[in-house]
Amino acid sequence: MNAKKYNGYRSFSYLEPGKDFREYELSYEIDRVSRFTLDMTVEEENVLQEILEKEYIVSLRDHGFITPKNYKDIIPYCSQLHTHFHYEGIAQSGIDVIFENFMDGISLITSKNGLKWDDVIYLLGSRYADIQKQETVYIASDFRDIRQAKENRQTALLPSLEAASALENEVDRVDILYGFGIRCMGITYNQANTLGSGLGETIDGGLTQFGRKVIERMNRLGMMIDISHCGDRTSMDVIEASTQPVLITHAGARALWNTPRMKPDEVLKACAEKGGLIGVCAAPNTTLTRNHSNHSIESVMEHFEYLVELVGIDHVGFGPDTFFGDHTAIQHAFDELLGIADSHSGEEFQEASYVKGLENPAEAMKNMIAWMVKQGYDRTEIIKAAGGNAMRVMEEILQ
């Protein structure tokens, strides 16, 4: 099972709700929707359990974040310092390592539009303080820290940022973020910033001169580079400029679903040729396919199979990008601020309220691995996709 330690702690239990922070009704229930089963045989289940218990399970993008139940509460909730983390849910996830950005893209603590410097620093400080009070997760700084997760029965969080927008034009802020624990950073979100163009821009101007300085600094520090939300030209420029492998932590194949949020073959191939890694995303209304236009584990894993065929199993992993609560409601609440609808444009589809089989971190990674077991993938291939590939890249970059 690979269950992690959990002592019953809930976020900010050391504070007084209503006095120290505003209290909202949150989606703490792990079974918000019906649990999904793959109807595995006893033999298949044994294979799955052995992999979860013995091998490193790495999610290239997931979140312990918990959403409010009421849609109207989303923006005010994200505008306060104390957003909650589902330690119990992560303990049940079977994940050893999570690339965790603590939802920095929707943090509005000091600004109206997010992705600002003060928002990032406030968010990190608040989350780290809460993490100090529990035993399920810990902050990992280097590859040695990562390797302790399995033995300690904990989940290592690798602090990440959705985008580098908070740098503005200050390259030394890369060092400061590294000092605050950030080990992976996206170059852009959907919209352009001082580094390059996001995937939602009509015209992609590519990586800027400042962006090149940031890439060089990240390479020197040993901070991983993520291009999940970059425009196509900017993505190619980043891959070319970096001396280290580049990651696409949570995306899919545009050949299967023609939206800006998915990556074209040329970007996927270039990423792999540089030694990089592509994590298959499962955020609602992203990795759909024409064969499976209702978002489910089947559509997500069709992207996985396409990527394996295109670039090889050594360059594919999983980055479900799930959290606890209504993900689609978050997409709607932040659409205007973050251009989410633009990133999903180009195909007609019926909006999914959740992804069947991959609703939250407590089930997503386990079900993706189980799907591979059930499809008869070789054990070596399953281990690579489940975390082995990610461990290889982290060992190379993290210093």
Salt bridges, closest charged atoms under 4 A:
GLU25 OE2 - LYS69 NZ 3.73
GLU29 OE2 - LYS69 NZ 3.49
ASP31 OD1 - ARG35 NE 2.47
GLU44 OE1 - LYS374 NZ 3.24
GLU50 OE2 - LYS54 NZ 3.30
GLU50 OE2 - ARG379 NH2 3.78
GLU55 OE2 - ARG379 NH2 3.92
ASP96 OD1 - LYS4 NZ 2.49
ASP96 OD2 - LYS150 NZ 2.87
GLU100 OE2 - HIS63 ND1 3.32
ASP130 OD2 - ARG127 NH1 3.70
ASP142 OD2 - ARG144 NH2 3.72
GLU162 OE2 - ARG61 NH1 3.14
GLU162 OE2 - HIS229 NE2 3.40
GLU162 OE2 - HIS250 NE2 3.25
GLU168 OE1 - ARG173 NH1 3.32
ASP172 OD1 - ARG217 NH1 3.01
ASP175 OD1 - ARG217 NH1 2.54
GLU216 OE2 - ARG220 NH2 3.04
ASP226 OD2 - ARG61 NH2 3.72
ASP232 OD2 - ARG254 NH1 2.75
ASP237 OD2 - ARG233 NE 3.97
GLU302 OE1 - HIS292 ND1 2.95
ASP314 OD1 - LYS384 NZ 2.67
ASP321 OD1 - HIS63 NE2 2.73
GLU347 OE2 - ARG290 NH2 2.75
GLU351 OE2 - HIS332 NE2 2.82
GLU359 OE2 - ARG32 NH2 2.63
